[in-house]
Amino acid sequence: MTRVAAIDCGTNSIRLLIADVDQESGELADLERRMIIVRLGQGVDKTGRLAPEALERTFAACREYAALIKEYGAERLRFVATSASRDAENRDDFVRGVLDILGVEPEVITGDQEAEFSFIGATGGLPGHEERLVVDIGGGSTEFVVGEEHVQAARSVDIGCVRLTERHTLSDPATGEQIAAVRTDIEAALDLAEESVPLREARMLVGLAGSVTTVAGIALGLDAYDSAAIHHSRISYEQVRDVTEALLKSTHEERTRISVMHPGRVDVIGAGALVLLAIMERTGAREVVVSEHDILDGIASSIA
């Protein structure tokens, strides 16, 4: 067994997985999972730069994670950064800060690499070998991956819950005109994704990341966020539609009272849910299989 640490730094959150990896089977035994909302992508879509306050929030989280990695004695660490840091002119500031704190340079991966890691993490443990469409709805981008045991096609497009919320300056609650504009944006991105990925051919839709798991938690009527209950749950199209409509009609205060809602998702969950709904409509999927295992698990497996 090898003890590893994987960090996924996205547009909205930075997450840590510390796990023991069986080098023969590749199976992971989780020791610690953490997630901190840092909103690294704050304003990037408009300014092209990482904001100083967003960088400081991210570095504070890195310092917290460094202490945990030391405490658990992880032998190897891999730090992967995705959409926001790909887009930023001043990403060198981000790279230097992470290197100073954690001793490793963050790998600013491509959308295709992100898709590969997400697919590996999400499909581990799923029964059967049918063709699957894995969608990873992040803060700044969404990855689409089709495959059975291995990736057959992948595409990353620039729609995510933070990017869409900021780009369209969604009010609280969102107006019909704003929702229509977001839908137009999403549909254009789905057209791009469909140029590379056969979105309508897979027999199973697998959804990951915070927007999807939050929608699932609401649909399941959970009293509190419960990873075990959410993992591999099957949420129908009708449930996703109803939850999305309710979120878009709700106020900030009403969303803060939702039991499964992380405070950092309150302002952006409507756009994230709308992305999931549009994907289900485009693909004709009657349900989405929700996975709590995602890019983090793929990163951890790749280390060993």
ROKOL-885474 format. One record per residue (C-alpha): residue number from 1; residue in one letter; chain; x negated, y, z negated. Coordinates in steps of 0.05 Angstrom, whole numbers. Layout:
residues N
+-----+------+------+--------+--------+--------+
: pos : code : unit :      X :      Y :      Z :
+-----+------+------+--------+--------+--------+
: NUM :    a :    A :      X :      Y :      Z :
...
+-----+------+------+--------+--------+--------+
END
This chain:
residues 304
+-----+------+------+--------+--------+--------+
: pos : code : unit :      X :      Y :      Z :
+-----+------+------+--------+--------+--------+
:   1 :    m :    A :      0 :      0 :      0 :
:   2 :    t :    A :    -23 :     71 :     16 :
:   3 :    r :    A :      5 :    131 :    -22 :
:   4 :    v :    A :     20 :    187 :     26 :
:   5 :    a :    A :     50 :    256 :     25 :
:   6 :    a :    A :     89 :    286 :     84 :
:   7 :    i :    A :    111 :    358 :     89 :
:   8 :    d :    A :    161 :    384 :    141 :
:   9 :    c :    A :    163 :    459 :    146 :
:  10 :    g :    A :    222 :    482 :    187 :
:  11 :    t :    A :    258 :    547 :    201 :
:  12 :    n :    A :    303 :    544 :    139 :
:  13 :    s :    A :    271 :    495 :     91 :
:  14 :    i :    A :    205 :    462 :     71 :
:  15 :    r :    A :    210 :    390 :     48 :
:  16 :    l :    A :    163 :    341 :     15 :
:  17 :    l :    A :    163 :    265 :     14 :
:  18 :    i :    A :    113 :    226 :    -28 :
:  19 :    a :    A :    117 :    151 :    -15 :
:  20 :    d :    A :     79 :     86 :    -16 :
:  21 :    v :    A :     73 :     57 :     54 :
:  22 :    d :    A :     64 :    -17 :     69 :
:  23 :    q :    A :     12 :    -15 :    125 :
:  24 :    e :    A :     34 :    -81 :    154 :
:  25 :    s :    A :    109 :    -70 :    157 :
:  26 :    g :    A :    110 :      6 :    157 :
:  27 :    e :    A :    164 :      6 :    103 :
:  28 :    l :    A :    167 :     66 :     57 :
:  29 :    a :    A :    179 :     64 :    -18 :
:  30 :    d :    A :    200 :    134 :    -39 :
:  31 :    l :    A :    169 :    165 :   -101 :
:  32 :    e :    A :    190 :    237 :    -93 :
:  33 :    r :    A :    233 :    278 :    -45 :
:  34 :    r :    A :    238 :    354 :    -53 :
:  35 :    m :    A :    270 :    409 :    -12 :
:  36 :    i :    A :    263 :    484 :    -21 :
:  37 :    i :    A :    300 :    535 :     22 :
:  38 :    v :    A :    248 :    587 :     43 :
:  39 :    r :    A :    279 :    615 :    107 :
:  40 :    l :    A :    211 :    619 :    141 :
:  41 :    g :    A :    246 :    636 :    206 :
:  42 :    q :    A :    278 :    699 :    178 :
:  43 :    g :    A :    281 :    749 :    236 :
:  44 :    v :    A :    235 :    709 :    282 :
:  45 :    d :    A :    286 :    706 :    338 :
:  46 :    k :    A :    288 :    782 :    340 :
:  47 :    t :    A :    218 :    804 :    320 :
:  48 :    g :    A :    175 :    746 :    344 :
:  49 :    r :    A :    138 :    749 :    277 :
:  50 :    l :    A :    140 :    714 :    209 :
:  51 :    a :    A :    163 :    764 :    157 :
:  52 :    p :    A :    114 :    777 :     98 :
:  53 :    e :    A :    168 :    759 :     47 :
:  54 :    a :    A :    184 :    694 :     85 :
:  55 :    l :    A :    111 :    675 :     85 :
:  56 :    e :    A :    105 :    688 :     10 :
:  57 :    r :    A :    167 :    645 :     -5 :
:  58 :    t :    A :    136 :    589 :     37 :
:  59 :    f :    A :     68 :    595 :      3 :
:  60 :    a :    A :    101 :    592 :    -66 :
:  61 :    a :    A :    135 :    527 :    -46 :
:  62 :    c :    A :     68 :    500 :    -20 :
:  63 :    r :    A :     36 :    514 :    -88 :
:  64 :    e :    A :     92 :    475 :   -122 :
:  65 :    y :    A :     82 :    417 :    -74 :
:  66 :    a :    A :      7 :    418 :    -83 :
:  67 :    a :    A :     16 :    405 :   -157 :
:  68 :    l :    A :     63 :    346 :   -144 :
:  69 :    i :    A :     16 :    316 :    -93 :
:  70 :    k :    A :    -41 :    319 :   -143 :
:  71 :    e :    A :      3 :    291 :   -198 :
:  72 :    y :    A :     22 :    230 :   -157 :
:  73 :    g :    A :    -48 :    220 :   -130 :
:  74 :    a :    A :    -28 :    217 :    -57 :
:  75 :    e :    A :    -87 :    193 :    -14 :
:  76 :    r :    A :    -67 :    226 :     51 :
:  77 :    l :    A :    -26 :    287 :     69 :
:  78 :    r :    A :      3 :    309 :    135 :
:  79 :    f :    A :     36 :    378 :    142 :
:  80 :    v :    A :     80 :    389 :    202 :
:  81 :    a :    A :    110 :    456 :    222 :
:  82 :    t :    A :    166 :    463 :    272 :
:  83 :    s :    A :    209 :    516 :    307 :
:  84 :    a :    A :    196 :    582 :    270 :
:  85 :    s :    A :    120 :    574 :    269 :
:  86 :    r :    A :    119 :    553 :    342 :
:  87 :    d :    A :    153 :    619 :    361 :
:  88 :    a :    A :    115 :    668 :    317 :
:  89 :    e :    A :     60 :    714 :    342 :
:  90 :    n :    A :     27 :    715 :    273 :
:  91 :    r :    A :     28 :    641 :    260 :
:  92 :    d :    A :    -47 :    644 :    245 :
:  93 :    d :    A :    -29 :    678 :    179 :
:  94 :    f :    A :     16 :    619 :    163 :
:  95 :    v :    A :    -38 :    569 :    181 :
:  96 :    r :    A :    -91 :    603 :    138 :
:  97 :    g :    A :    -44 :    607 :     78 :
:  98 :    v :    A :    -26 :    533 :     81 :
:  99 :    l :    A :    -99 :    513 :     90 :
: 100 :    d :    A :   -119 :    553 :     28 :
: 101 :    i :    A :    -65 :    522 :    -15 :
: 102 :    l :    A :    -62 :    450 :      8 :
: 103 :    g :    A :   -129 :    439 :     40 :
: 104 :    v :    A :    -99 :    415 :    106 :
: 105 :    e :    A :    -83 :    454 :    169 :
: 106 :    p :    A :     -9 :    452 :    188 :
: 107 :    e :    A :      4 :    419 :    255 :
: 108 :    v :    A :     49 :    464 :    295 :
: 109 :    i :    A :     81 :    408 :    335 :
: 110 :    t :    A :    120 :    412 :    400 :
: 111 :    g :    A :    194 :    400 :    405 :
: 112 :    d :    A :    181 :    332 :    437 :
: 113 :    q :    A :    136 :    311 :    380 :
: 114 :    e :    A :    189 :    334 :    331 :
: 115 :    a :    A :    240 :    291 :    367 :
: 116 :    e :    A :    195 :    230 :    365 :
: 117 :    f :    A :    184 :    235 :    289 :
: 118 :    s :    A :    258 :    247 :    278 :
: 119 :    f :    A :    278 :    186 :    318 :
: 120 :    i :    A :    229 :    140 :    282 :
: 121 :    g :    A :    252 :    165 :    214 :
: 122 :    a :    A :    327 :    164 :    229 :
: 123 :    t :    A :    334 :     96 :    262 :
: 124 :    g :    A :    294 :     56 :    211 :
: 125 :    g :    A :    343 :     11 :    174 :
: 126 :    l :    A :    399 :     17 :    224 :
: 127 :    p :    A :    427 :    -51 :    245 :
: 128 :    g :    A :    425 :    -75 :    317 :
: 129 :    h :    A :    386 :    -50 :    377 :
: 130 :    e :    A :    439 :    -11 :    416 :
: 131 :    e :    A :    420 :     54 :    450 :
: 132 :    r :    A :    426 :    113 :    403 :
: 133 :    l :    A :    428 :    187 :    410 :
: 134 :    v :    A :    394 :    220 :    351 :
: 135 :    v :    A :    407 :    294 :    340 :
: 136 :    d :    A :    367 :    334 :    289 :
: 137 :    i :    A :    402 :    401 :    277 :
: 138 :    g :    A :    351 :    447 :    246 :
: 139 :    g :    A :    347 :    520 :    229 :
: 140 :    g :    A :    315 :    543 :    294 :
: 141 :    s :    A :    322 :    485 :    342 :
: 142 :    t :    A :    359 :    421 :    354 :
: 143 :    e :    A :    325 :    358 :    379 :
: 144 :    f :    A :    360 :    306 :    422 :
: 145 :    v :    A :    329 :    237 :    428 :
: 146 :    v :    A :    356 :    175 :    463 :
: 147 :    g :    A :    327 :    106 :    453 :
: 148 :    e :    A :    335 :     36 :    426 :
: 149 :    e :    A :    273 :     14 :    388 :
: 150 :    h :    A :    231 :     68 :    422 :
: 151 :    v :    A :    244 :    137 :    450 :
: 152 :    q :    A :    267 :    137 :    522 :
: 153 :    a :    A :    282 :    211 :    531 :
: 154 :    a :    A :    277 :    273 :    487 :
: 155 :    r :    A :    290 :    348 :    491 :
: 156 :    s :    A :    286 :    405 :    441 :
: 157 :    v :    A :    329 :    467 :    451 :
: 158 :    d :    A :    331 :    533 :    414 :
: 159 :    i :    A :    397 :    527 :    377 :
: 160 :    g :    A :    397 :    520 :    302 :
: 161 :    c :    A :    438 :    545 :    243 :
: 162 :    v :    A :    392 :    603 :    225 :
: 163 :    r :    A :    376 :    624 :    296 :
: 164 :    l :    A :    450 :    625 :    317 :
: 165 :    t :    A :    473 :    661 :    255 :
: 166 :    e :    A :    421 :    716 :    263 :
: 167 :    r :    A :    427 :    720 :    339 :
: 168 :    h :    A :    502 :    732 :    337 :
: 169 :    t :    A :    503 :    771 :    270 :
: 170 :    l :    A :    561 :    728 :    245 :
: 171 :    s :    A :    607 :    765 :    198 :
: 172 :    d :    A :    639 :    734 :    136 :
: 173 :    p :    A :    683 :    701 :    156 :
: 174 :    a :    A :    664 :    697 :    230 :
: 175 :    t :    A :    711 :    728 :    281 :
: 176 :    g :    A :    741 :    690 :    339 :
: 177 :    e :    A :    698 :    731 :    387 :
: 178 :    q :    A :    635 :    714 :    349 :
: 179 :    i :    A :    652 :    640 :    347 :
: 180 :    a :    A :    665 :    641 :    422 :
: 181 :    a :    A :    597 :    673 :    434 :
: 182 :    v :    A :    562 :    621 :    392 :
: 183 :    r :    A :    599 :    565 :    429 :
: 184 :    t :    A :    576 :    594 :    496 :
: 185 :    d :    A :    504 :    595 :    470 :
: 186 :    i :    A :    510 :    523 :    446 :
: 187 :    e :    A :    541 :    498 :    511 :
: 188 :    a :    A :    485 :    530 :    552 :
: 189 :    a :    A :    433 :    495 :    508 :
: 190 :    l :    A :    470 :    429 :    516 :
: 191 :    d :    A :    466 :    438 :    591 :
: 192 :    l :    A :    391 :    445 :    584 :
: 193 :    a :    A :    386 :    384 :    539 :
: 194 :    e :    A :    427 :    343 :    588 :
: 195 :    e :    A :    377 :    357 :    644 :
: 196 :    s :    A :    328 :    311 :    607 :
: 197 :    v :    A :    370 :    268 :    560 :
: 198 :    p :    A :    431 :    227 :    580 :
: 199 :    l :    A :    474 :    253 :    524 :
: 200 :    r :    A :    537 :    214 :    543 :
: 201 :    e :    A :    508 :    145 :    552 :
: 202 :    a :    A :    487 :    124 :    482 :
: 203 :    r :    A :    534 :     79 :    443 :
: 204 :    m :    A :    517 :    109 :    374 :
: 205 :    l :    A :    509 :    182 :    353 :
: 206 :    v :    A :    462 :    191 :    294 :
: 207 :    g :    A :    460 :    259 :    260 :
: 208 :    l :    A :    407 :    286 :    213 :
: 209 :    a :    A :    385 :    347 :    173 :
: 210 :    g :    A :    421 :    393 :    125 :
: 211 :    s :    A :    478 :    418 :    168 :
: 212 :    v :    A :    499 :    346 :    184 :
: 213 :    t :    A :    491 :    319 :    113 :
: 214 :    t :    A :    528 :    378 :     84 :
: 215 :    v :    A :    587 :    369 :    132 :
: 216 :    a :    A :    587 :    295 :    113 :
: 217 :    g :    A :    587 :    310 :     39 :
: 218 :    i :    A :    647 :    357 :     47 :
: 219 :    a :    A :    684 :    307 :     91 :
: 220 :    l :    A :    673 :    252 :     40 :
: 221 :    g :    A :    701 :    296 :    -16 :
: 222 :    l :    A :    640 :    287 :    -60 :
: 223 :    d :    A :    639 :    322 :   -128 :
: 224 :    a :    A :    564 :    333 :   -121 :
: 225 :    y :    A :    511 :    321 :    -68 :
: 226 :    d :    A :    498 :    245 :    -67 :
: 227 :    s :    A :    445 :    221 :    -19 :
: 228 :    a :    A :    463 :    148 :    -28 :
: 229 :    a :    A :    536 :    161 :    -11 :
: 230 :    i :    A :    518 :    204 :     49 :
: 231 :    h :    A :    464 :    159 :     79 :
: 232 :    h :    A :    493 :    117 :    136 :
: 233 :    s :    A :    563 :    144 :    124 :
: 234 :    r :    A :    607 :    148 :    186 :
: 235 :    i :    A :    644 :    214 :    196 :
: 236 :    s :    A :    698 :    218 :    248 :
: 237 :    y :    A :    705 :    272 :    301 :
: 238 :    e :    A :    770 :    295 :    268 :
: 239 :    q :    A :    735 :    303 :    201 :
: 240 :    v :    A :    678 :    343 :    232 :
: 241 :    r :    A :    728 :    387 :    269 :
: 242 :    d :    A :    769 :    401 :    206 :
: 243 :    v :    A :    708 :    416 :    163 :
: 244 :    t :    A :    678 :    462 :    216 :
: 245 :    e :    A :    742 :    501 :    223 :
: 246 :    a :    A :    749 :    509 :    148 :
: 247 :    l :    A :    677 :    532 :    141 :
: 248 :    l :    A :    683 :    584 :    196 :
: 249 :    k :    A :    747 :    612 :    164 :
: 250 :    s :    A :    719 :    614 :     93 :
: 251 :    t :    A :    684 :    671 :     57 :
: 252 :    h :    A :    615 :    671 :     27 :
: 253 :    e :    A :    645 :    665 :    -42 :
: 254 :    e :    A :    689 :    606 :    -22 :
: 255 :    r :    A :    629 :    569 :      8 :
: 256 :    t :    A :    588 :    578 :    -55 :
: 257 :    r :    A :    641 :    539 :    -93 :
: 258 :    i :    A :    634 :    478 :    -48 :
: 259 :    s :    A :    604 :    424 :    -93 :
: 260 :    v :    A :    555 :    395 :    -42 :
: 261 :    m :    A :    532 :    462 :    -14 :
: 262 :    h :    A :    459 :    481 :    -25 :
: 263 :    p :    A :    456 :    557 :    -39 :
: 264 :    g :    A :    407 :    566 :     18 :
: 265 :    r :    A :    458 :    539 :     68 :
: 266 :    v :    A :    517 :    581 :     49 :
: 267 :    d :    A :    504 :    635 :    101 :
: 268 :    v :    A :    486 :    589 :    159 :
: 269 :    i :    A :    528 :    526 :    151 :
: 270 :    g :    A :    583 :    550 :    197 :
: 271 :    a :    A :    537 :    554 :    257 :
: 272 :    g :    A :    504 :    488 :    240 :
: 273 :    a :    A :    572 :    453 :    236 :
: 274 :    l :    A :    592 :    484 :    302 :
: 275 :    v :    A :    530 :    454 :    336 :
: 276 :    l :    A :    549 :    385 :    310 :
: 277 :    l :    A :    622 :    393 :    333 :
: 278 :    a :    A :    600 :    416 :    403 :
: 279 :    i :    A :    553 :    356 :    409 :
: 280 :    m :    A :    609 :    308 :    391 :
: 281 :    e :    A :    655 :    340 :    442 :
: 282 :    r :    A :    602 :    339 :    497 :
: 283 :    t :    A :    584 :    266 :    485 :
: 284 :    g :    A :    654 :    241 :    470 :
: 285 :    a :    A :    630 :    210 :    405 :
: 286 :    r :    A :    687 :    189 :    360 :
: 287 :    e :    A :    642 :    188 :    299 :
: 288 :    v :    A :    572 :    207 :    275 :
: 289 :    v :    A :    529 :    161 :    233 :
: 290 :    v :    A :    494 :    206 :    182 :
: 291 :    s :    A :    422 :    192 :    163 :
: 292 :    e :    A :    385 :    220 :    103 :
: 293 :    h :    A :    321 :    193 :    134 :
: 294 :    d :    A :    292 :    239 :    186 :
: 295 :    i :    A :    229 :    273 :    209 :
: 296 :    l :    A :    198 :    267 :    140 :
: 297 :    d :    A :    202 :    192 :    142 :
: 298 :    g :    A :    173 :    192 :    212 :
: 299 :    i :    A :    115 :    236 :    190 :
: 300 :    a :    A :    100 :    191 :    130 :
: 301 :    s :    A :    101 :    129 :    173 :
: 302 :    s :    A :     53 :    161 :    222 :
: 303 :    i :    A :      1 :    174 :    168 :
: 304 :    a :    A :     -7 :    100 :    152 :
+-----+------+------+--------+--------+--------+
END
